[in-house]
Amino acid sequence: MGETTDPSRSALVVDDDTAVAEVLGAQLRQAGFSCAVVHSGAAALEALEARPFSVVLSDLRMPGMDGLALMREVAARWPDLPVVILTAHGTVASAVEAMKAGAADYLQKPFERAELLYVLGKVLEGAKRGAERAPSAAPYAGDLVGDSAPMREVRELVARAARSAATVLIHGETGTGKELIARAIHDGSARAKRPFIKLHCAALPDALLESELFGYEKGAFTGATQRKPGRVELAHEGTLFLDEIGDITPATQVKLLRVLQEREFERLGGTQTVRVDVRFVAATHRDLASMVAAGQFREDLYYRLNVVPLTVPPLRARPGDVEALALRFVAEHAARSARPVALGDAALARLRDEPWPGNVRQLQNFVERLVVLSDGPTLTVADVDRELQRAGLQSPPSSSSSREAPQSGAAATLHSAQRDAGRDAVREALERAKGNRTLAARLLGISRRALYYKLDEYVLG
């Protein structure tokens, strides 16, 4: 059968073994698939950027970005694209790990053509039904990275809010991605093709904020040489995102309340009433309910804003999402730097262990700095430690740094005892497991990635 152009039967094969990849590609083409073959995770991402595919088949063990890392990146950027993991015999445990991490299915090498087609048929049918069951899963979902329970709840609330026209109030700490949530609500709504206008309320003094919100007429003040529409007017038939709404003054609160109630206003210096059709989404890191109780925020405005409340969890409440976020940011910044960079397992574990008080924004900025300032194709735990120290963040010292700059007194004694105990526990587990690192990690009650990090930290590799 010749190659098809049906987009629902298009496969991307990723395997560093050229011969295996080409044979698999030929089998798929004979079965009626359009097929592209690449030999690395980085090349796979480039291919996915260039054209759509209905399924990815990736080898598990590859140099640089392995199959699991590629799968996580695909899940972050193309969440509806199924990935089938290809494993050699003896690595079924790794395949199960891949399934738990989100793989659609796996095939154990060598496999028969009939088994390949059966698995692909099952995976593609599942993807098709999933798309039919969830037509509201708009493209914005790929930007809400993370599969933790808190983020799944956020996605569900975003989808529900997007289907309505109600005003949404997003609560969350600085750096949690409140603007991204607002954009997701807009992009998933019936107003998606209309303007998305944003205004950072805390960035402007009260006089300027009023003119930015409502616009002004010619001659309204010195320098007003012509009429200028405000953000409310620019957002007509679209969405207006008001960031840090808790920072507006009582005078502006009164004027904003009228717009929310009546959907009308006058420009600064004008007398003509302007009517608008605007969906409002507001965000704040402040506790507005407490501000209302303290008389610092109007109660009627608060209830007008808080029709659909949505809380974005801080990153420390969803540490399991750090990996997907970090991989996403590495891929983005590596692309901007025009050089292939992968994130090593130990480095990824170190990032996951950090508290990130500045939330997703802090992690994103840190990863960008890490990519720019690090050498080599793989970011290591040493690279992460170096940048953590430069940034003045808390991080466990590596074995080399502890030898170069030893602590003193009781703190040094306690730290040394903890390190010695940890090293002895890892060494004993490896001996009991006869060098089997998967079994050793199970004996220690930690993940295999965490074990690799410990081996690197204690120089036991």
N, C-alpha and C positions, 0 to 999 in steps of 0.2 A: 504494500500500500504506500502511496506517495505521501510526502510531507503535507500536513494540513495547516491551514491558517486559522483554524478555529481557536479563539482566545481561551476557551474553556478547556482546551487540551494542549496546553503549552507548558513544557517542563524545562527547568534549569538544573543541569547536572553539575555537581561540584565535587571533584576528586583530584587529589594531587598525583595519583597514578594515571598517567596519560592513557595507557592502553585500556585500563578498566573503564575509564570515563568514556572513551570513544566507542567501546563495545556497547556499553549501556545506552549511549546516545543513539547508536544504530538500531538497537532493539526498540527503543521508544519511537523512532521515526517509522519503523516497519509497522508499529501498532497504530499509527495514525496521529502521533503527537508531533507538533513542531517542537524543536529541541535545540537548546544552546548548551555548550559544554565549556566549562572554565575549570581552572586548576588551583584556585585559592579562594579563601573567604573574601579577600579584598576585591578580587576580580568578580566574584558573585555579586557583591554590593553594586559595583559599577554596572553590571548587566541588568540588575533589578531597577536601577535608576533609569536605564536607557529604554526599557520596554516592560510591559506587564507579563507576568507568568501566572499560571494557575496552580503550580506546585513546584517546590524545590526538593531535590534529592541530594543530600550532602553526606559525604564521608565523615565519620566521627573524628578520626585521627588525621589531622593535617598540620603541617608546620605553620607557625604564625597564628592566624585566627582559625581555631579548630571548629568542628561542627556545632558544638554547644554554643560557642561564642557567636557564630554566625546565626544560629537559630534565635538567640536572644536579640540580636540586632534586627533580624527580620521581624520578630514579634513586636519590637518597639516602633519600627518604621512602617511595616505593612502587616498590621495585626490580623488581617483576615487571610493571609497567605499561608497555606499549610506547608510544613517542612517534614519530610521523611528522612530519617537518619539511617545511613548505611554503616553496618558494623561488621568487623571480621569475627570469625568464630572465637569464642573465649571471652568476648566482651559484652555478653548479654546484660550483665549488671550495669554497664555503662549505658546500654540502650534503654534499660528501664529508668535510669537516672534522667536520660534525655526525655523520655515520655513524661516523667513527673515535672520536668522543667518546661514542658509545653509542646514537645514534638507531636505531630499528628499520628505517626506510626514509625516503625523501624523495620528494616530488612537485614537479615543476617547473611553475610557473604559465605560461600557462593549461593545464590538463589536462582531458582528457575524463572524463565520468562513468564510462565503462567502465574507464579506467586507475585511477581512484580506487577503484572497487570491487575491482579485481584486487589492488592494493597492500594494501588493508585486509584482504581475504580471506587473503592470504599472511601478513601480520603476525599476524593473530588466530590462524591455524592454528599458526604457529610458537610463539606464546605458550602455546597450549593444549598442544602437545606438550612444551614445556619444563616446564610444570607437571606433566604426567604422568610425565616422566622424573625429576623431582626433587621427590617428594612431601614430602621432609624439609625443604624450604626454608620453614621456619616464619616467622611474622611477625617474629621477632627479627632476621632478616637485615637488615631496613631500618635497624636501629640501628648496625650495623657498617659505618660509612661508609667508602668508598674502594674503588677498583678497581685498586690497584697489585698487583704480583705478591706482595709480602709479605702484603697483606690478603686476597688470594684464597686463599693458603695457610692463613691463620688461619681463614677461613670454612670451609674444607674440614675442618680439624682440629676446629673447633667442632661441625660437623655429625656427624663421626664420634664425638666424645666424647659428644655428646648422646644418641646411640643406645645407649650402654652405661650401665652403672651404676658404672663404675670411678671411683676417686678421681682428681681432676685437680689438678695443681700448675701454676699460671700464673706464669710468670716475666716480669718487665718493669719498666722504670724507672717512677718515680713520675710519675703523670699520663698514662700510656699507655692507660688504660681497662680495667684488669684486672677491676674490678667489673662493667663492661658485658659483658665476655667471660663472666664467671661467670653473670650473668643470662641471657645468650644460651644457654649450655649447659643451664641449668635450663628455660628456656622451650621449648627444642627437645626436651626429654626426655619420657619417660612420666610424670614427676612434675610436669609443667607446671602442673597445677591444684591442686597441693599447696603448702605454704608454701615461700617462699624467704627464709631467715633469714640475716642477715649480722652479723658481729662484727669490729670493727677491733681486732686484738690489741694493737697498739702504743699504743692510746689509753687503756689501763687499767693500773693497777699490778697486780702478780701476784695479790694477795689478792682484788681486785675481779674480775679476769679469771676466776678459778676459780669464783666465785659466779655470774658472768654465763654461763659455759659450762654449769655443771652444776646451777645453782639451789640453793636451800637450804630447810631445814625451819624451822618456827616455833621460835624460841628458839636458833637456831644461833649467833647473835651478837647484840650489843646493837643493837636496831632491827629485828631480824627478827621482826616481830609476826605473820606468817603465812607459810605455805608459798608459795614462788615458783618456778615452773619456769624452768630455764635455757634457753639458746639451743639446746642439743642436743635437749632435750625438745620445744621448740617446733617444731623442724624435722622432727619425726616424719613419716615418709612423704614428706618433701620434700627440700630441699637446704639444707645449712649452708655458707655462704661465710665462710671464715676469712681475713680480709685481714691482710697483714703477719705471716704465720705465723713468720717468722724472728726476731721480737722476743719470743717467749715464753720464759720462764725454764725451766731444766732440770726443776724440780719440776712445772710445768704440762705440759711435754713428756711426762713419764711418764704422767700421768693421761690426756692426750689419746691417747697410744699405745694404752692399754687400750680406749678407746672405738672407735678405728679397728679394732682387732683383734677385739674381742668384741661390739661394739655394745651395751655395757652400762656403767652407772656408778651411783654413789650420790650423792644430793644432799648438799650441805654440811650437816653436823650430822645426817645420817640414816643408817640402816642398811639400808633397803630397796633392793634392786637394781632399777634401772629399765632395761628393755630398749627399744631404739629401732631403727627402720628409717630410716637417714639416709644420703643421698648427700653426701659431703664434697668441696668444692672449696676449695682454699687458694691464696693468692697471696703473692708476696714480691718486693721489689726487691733482696733480698740474694742473694749467691751461696751457697746452702745447701751445695753440695758442698764449697766451701772451708771453710765453717764446720764441717762434719763432720770434715774433715781436721785442723782446728785444735782439735777437741774442744769446740766451742761449740754443736753441735747433735747430737742423738742420731742415730746412723746408722740404727737400726731404724725410727725415726719418719720419717726422710727417705725411706727406701725405701717405707714405707707410703703416704706422700703422693705420691711421684713415680711413680705407676703410669702415668699419662698426662701427660707433660710438654707444656706449651704455652707458647711464647714470644711475647709481644706486641711487635712491632717499635717502636722509638722513631719519632717523627714525622720526624726527619731522615733515616731510612732509607726513607721513603716520601713524599718531597716532592710527588709527583704527587697525593696525596690531600688536600693542604692546601686546594685549591680547593673540592672537594666538602664538606669539613668546614666551611670558612668560610661557604659559601653556606647550609649547613644551620643554622649558628649564627645567621647574620644573620636568616634567616627566623623562627627560634624567638624571638629577642629582639625583632625587629620586631613580631611578633604580641603579645608580652607588653606592649610599649610602645604598642600600638594605633595604630601609624602605619606606612605603607608605606615601606620602605627597601630600596634595591637596592645592590649592591656593584659599583662601577665596575671595568672591566677593569684599569686601571693599579693601582688599589688591591689588586685580587686578585693581580696579579703581585708587588706589594711583599710581601704576606703570604706568598706562596709562597717568596720569596727569603730570608725570615727563618729562622734555625736552630731557634727554639722549643725551647730546652733544657728547658722545663717540659712539653713534649709537648702532647697534645691538650687537657689541662686548661688549660694556659697560653693556648693559642689561643682556647679557648672563653671564658675570662674576659676576654681582650683584646677579642674581638669584641663581647661584651656592653657593655664600657666604650665601645667605638667607637660602637655604636648609640645608647647613652644620651647621650653627650656631643657627638655630631655633629649639625649642622643640615642641612636639605635632604633631598630624596628619594634622592639618590645619594651613597654614601660614596666619597670621592676619595682619591687618593694623598696629598694634603696632610693629610687627616684621619688617615690611617694614620701618617704621619710625626710628626704632632703627638703622637699617643698613644704612639708608640714612644719619643719623647723624654721624655714625662711618666713613662713606666714605667721609664726608665733603660736601655732596650734599645739594642743596636747597630743603627743604621740609616744608610743613605747619606744625606747631607744634600741637600736640594733646592737648586735653583739660587738661589732667593730667600734661603734661610737662609744659603747660603754667602756671598752678597754682604753680608748683614747682620752675620755673625760670621765673618770670614775667619780661616783658620788662619795660622800663622806658621812661618818656618824651613823646614827640609828637608821636613817633612811637608806643608806647604802647597804647596811647589813640586812634589812628587810627585803630590799629589792634583790640582792644577791641570793638570799634564801629562796625567794619565790622563783627566780630564774633557774636555780639549781634543781628545785623540786620539779619544775616543769620539764626541764631537760631530762631528768632521770625518768619521769613518767613516760615521756615519748620514747626514750631509748628502751625501756622495759617492754612497752607495747610492741615495738618493732621486733624485739627478740622473741616475744611470745607468739607473734604472728609470722615468725620466720621470714621477715622482710616484706610480707604482703601488706602494702600500705592501706589498701581498702579495709582489710581486717583490723589493722592497727588503729585506724580512725574509728572503727566500730567499737573497739575495746576502750578507747579513750572517750567515747561519747561525743565526738566532734565530726564535722564533715571532712571529706577527703581534702577539699581545698584548704580548710583550716589546718589540717595536718601538714600540707605542703608549706604553708606559711610558717608553721612552727619549726619544721625542718630547716627552712631558710634562716629563721631567727636564731636558732640554736646551733647553726652550722653543723647539721647532722646529715645533710643530704647524701 
